């Protein structure tokens, strides 16, 4: 187990190193790296001003030296400063992290608590109305675009019925108001992974329920509740567990459409704004943050396998 942990840590470090190489290479891929760092209204600047900016950002040095200097700053936690207001990139990400984490956690909990039990019930009640309902939900959930579902949800529940706010995030108006603003984006965010949970859990449970040790447990007189929710579900959780870790990572890093449509002040929306503003330092910092989250969640998922399924041993 210890060797596996060390190996995964090394792979994670190498992956992050590859991400830094890709991000740095993209900034130097064009004919003039200055175009990645100056704003649209700065095009056509004077030669003296351009030379000053090149020295300020270290673009007058050889590319290998630029990469070493840039990596040294990254390792110290210095992601540079945003071109919009000269604000540190780390502070900009930290300011938006709370909103994204709140929305991601709400969507993840909703998808997990609804999707996995529904997948179990769909497998146990095979060929029943509940099974057809779960399979239909899985099909619709994986085929429905998030941006379309967001607009439809706003039109029905916010515009026509007036039950929920259209957009935004309120954090100083009380818990009830904050929850009401979070309901629509959280539900839309959870819809697609919920469908994935249902499909994967159902297929895993069907395979486990036909196994010999489940038949033996039933023959020994073990109650159906224990057979399903203790013996079968624990062994069927390996695939949903992988999806669960990646779903949480994708929520934190990839809620682009949700945050844009619902005007949620999160990191994904910040990335869109950085793209429109040609703010490459801010965008590169967000990409590096995304990479850390994905690598970290994959590492956590690998470690949880042994806890869920005792048959799995790492050497």
Residue pairs with C-beta under 8 A, 6 or more apart in sequence:
1 306
1 313
1 314
3 314
3 315
4 302
4 314
4 315
5 303
8 299
8 302
9 299
12 295
12 296
12 298
12 299
15 291
15 295
16 288
16 291
16 292
16 295
19 287
19 288
19 291
20 71
20 74
20 288
21 67
23 284
23 287
23 288
24 66
24 67
24 70
26 36
27 33
27 36
27 37
27 280
27 284
28 63
28 66
30 36
33 59
34 50
34 53
34 54
34 59
36 278
36 280
37 53
37 57
37 59
37 83
37 280
37 281
38 45
38 53
38 83
38 278
39 83
39 84
39 277
39 278
39 279
40 278
45 53
51 60
53 59
54 60
58 65
58 66
58 69
58 70
59 66
61 69
73 79
73 80
74 288
77 90
78 88
78 90
79 88
79 89
79 90
79 93
79 281
79 284
79 285
79 288
80 88
80 89
80 281
80 284
80 285
81 87
81 88
81 89
81 281
82 88
82 89
82 92
82 274
82 279
82 281
82 282
83 277
83 278
83 279
83 280
83 281
83 282
84 277
84 279
84 282
89 281
89 282
89 285
89 286
90 285
92 270
92 282
92 285
93 267
93 270
93 285
93 286
93 289
96 265
96 266
96 267
96 269
96 270
97 267
99 169
99 264
99 265
99 266
100 251
100 252
100 255
100 259
100 264
100 266
100 267
100 268
101 252
102 182
103 182
103 185
103 186
103 189
103 251
103 255
103 258
103 259
103 264
103 266
104 189
104 248
104 251
104 252
104 255
105 248
105 251
106 182
106 186
106 189
106 190
107 185
107 186
107 187
107 189
107 190
107 193
107 251
107 255
108 190
108 193
108 244
108 247
108 248
108 251
110 186
110 187
110 190
110 194
111 190
111 191
111 193
111 194
111 197
111 247
112 197
112 244
114 190
114 194
114 197
115 193
115 194
115 195
115 196
115 197
115 198
115 201
115 240
116 197
116 201
116 237
116 240
118 134
118 137
118 194
118 197
118 198
118 201
119 134
119 197
119 198
119 199
119 200
119 201
119 202
119 205
119 240
120 201
120 202
120 205
120 228
120 229
120 233
121 130
121 134
122 130
122 131
122 133
122 134
122 135
122 198
122 201
122 202
123 131
123 201
123 202
123 203
123 205
123 206
123 209
124 205
124 209
124 228
125 131
126 206
131 202
134 198
134 202
135 198
135 199
135 202
137 194
137 195
137 198
138 195
138 196
138 198
138 199
138 202
139 195
140 195
141 191
141 192
141 194
141 195
141 196
141 198
142 192
142 195
142 196
142 199
144 191
144 192
145 257
146 188
146 189
146 191
146 192
146 257
146 258
147 257
147 261
149 188
149 191
150 184
150 185
150 188
150 257
150 258
150 261
150 262
151 261
153 184
153 187
153 188
154 166
154 167
154 184
154 261
154 262
157 163
157 164
157 184
158 164
158 165
158 166
158 184
159 166
164 180
164 181
164 183
164 184
165 180
165 181
165 184
166 262
167 261
167 262
167 263
167 264
168 181
168 262
168 263
168 264
169 178
169 181
169 182
169 264
169 265
170 177
170 178
170 181
171 178
184 262
185 255
185 258
185 259
185 262
185 264
188 258
189 251
189 255
189 258
193 243
193 247
193 250
196 243
196 247
197 240
197 243
197 244
200 239
200 240
200 243
201 236
201 239
201 240
203 239
204 236
204 237
204 238
204 239
204 240
205 232
205 233
205 236
207 236
208 214
208 232
208 235
208 236
209 228
209 232
213 231
214 227
214 231
214 232
217 226
217 227
217 231
218 224
218 227
222 231
234 308
234 309
235 309
237 308
237 309
238 305
238 308
238 309
238 312
241 301
241 304
241 305
241 308
242 301
244 301
245 297
245 298
245 300
245 301
245 304
246 294
246 297
246 298
246 301
248 297
249 293
249 294
249 296
249 297
249 298
252 267
252 293
253 267
253 268
253 289
253 290
253 293
253 294
254 268
254 290
255 264
255 266
255 268
256 268
256 269
256 271
256 272
258 264
258 268
259 265
259 266
259 268
259 269
260 268
260 269
260 272
263 269
267 286
267 289
270 282
270 286
271 283
271 286
273 279
274 280
274 282
274 283
274 286
275 283
305 312
306 312
306 313
306 314
